[in-house]
Amino acid sequence: MIGFEYSRAADVADALRQIAAGTAAKFIAGGTNLVDLMRMDVERPARLIDISRLPLDKIEATAAGGLRIGALVRNTDIAYHPQIAQRYPVLSSALLSGASQQLRNMASAGGNLVQRTRCAYFYDLTTPCNKRAPGSGCSAIDGLNRMNAILGTSDSCIAVHPSDMCVALAMLEAKVHVAGPRGERSIPIVDFHRLPGDSPERDTNLGADELIIAIELPQQGFAPHHTYIKIRDRLSYAFALVSVAVGLELEGDTIKEARFALGGVAHKPWRNAEAETYLRGRPADETSFARAAELVLREAKGFGRNTFKIDLARRTIIRALTQAASGTPQIQSNKKIA
């Protein structure tokens, strides 16, 4: 690990002043991803700005009827918060499916949003990686790409976003509140993360001089008809091959509102508006769900070792929609898929 300077921010304004003083600085809270990257020389910040003591650790009601989650609320506290568990159980489920209890106790909501890919070539300094070294190439395209993307890829990168939490947030249509030198702004979660394009080194649309301060959940949480399914190589402590977060609103057996997002398949949590629109007004049955899956995966592309993900994603979408429609969500304490 390289040497670095360390300082602690007194408040949000101080944090912004400090980050503006040098482009090689990074914010650190729980450090569950950043410290690993520094140990492996993937990230080499000259200075760490500790924001862990800022007053951003509360979950509060909003005037619009939703909830506001401070950027420093720990993942464990989100997952077990009574209002989250009751009103937004898909978010609780997604968080409990990820990492270990020890990591969830340290990881923050803001840090979860900006965690970086687990593509093996991103971590391997001996191989080309456009995300780590722009212009060097993408070793995964013709390499060991079993975990890599099948949607939204480019010739520059086929890495996937690793977060479970963000898949649920994408389905819920959360907003990310950030502060910067020009004041505060709100970014819809669908616009927060980026596809790789020709600049895969940029994971998000967060400015280098901006700080995440909160995540806002809307009023609708789809508690009666939701699920989060995560398919992985091991039953725990593994990143998703494919995951699906679903929220449905039903009138009898007819779908009134449908939202679902995929993880493990793209550089960002994956939504498909055409598939969701198709489901509205349709019967909540396997025929409708299969057609929706076809629409989502119509442009999916495998790269050899990860081509199996296309069929896996199709089956997982159908299973997740079926679970949500029947009101029998996946139970994360029992990893067996119902």
Buried (B, 14 or more C-beta within 10 A) or exposed (E): EEEBEEBBBEEBEBBBBBBEEEEEBBBBBBBBBBBBBBEEEBBEBEBBBBBBEBEBBEBEEEEEEBBBBBBBBBBBBBBBBEBBBEBBBBBBBBBBBBBEEEBBBBBBBBBBBBBBBBBBBBBBEEBBBBBBEBEEBBBBBEBBBBBBBBBBBBEBBBBBBBBBBBBBBBBBBBBBBBBBEEEEEEBEBBEBBBBBBEBBBBBBEBEEBBBBBBBBBBEBBBBEBBBBBBBBEEEEEBBBBBBBBBBBBBEEEEBEBBBBBBBBBBBBBBBBEEBBEBBEEBBBEEEBBBBBBEBBBEEBBBBEBBBBBBBBBBBBBBBBBBBBBEEEBBEBEEEEEE
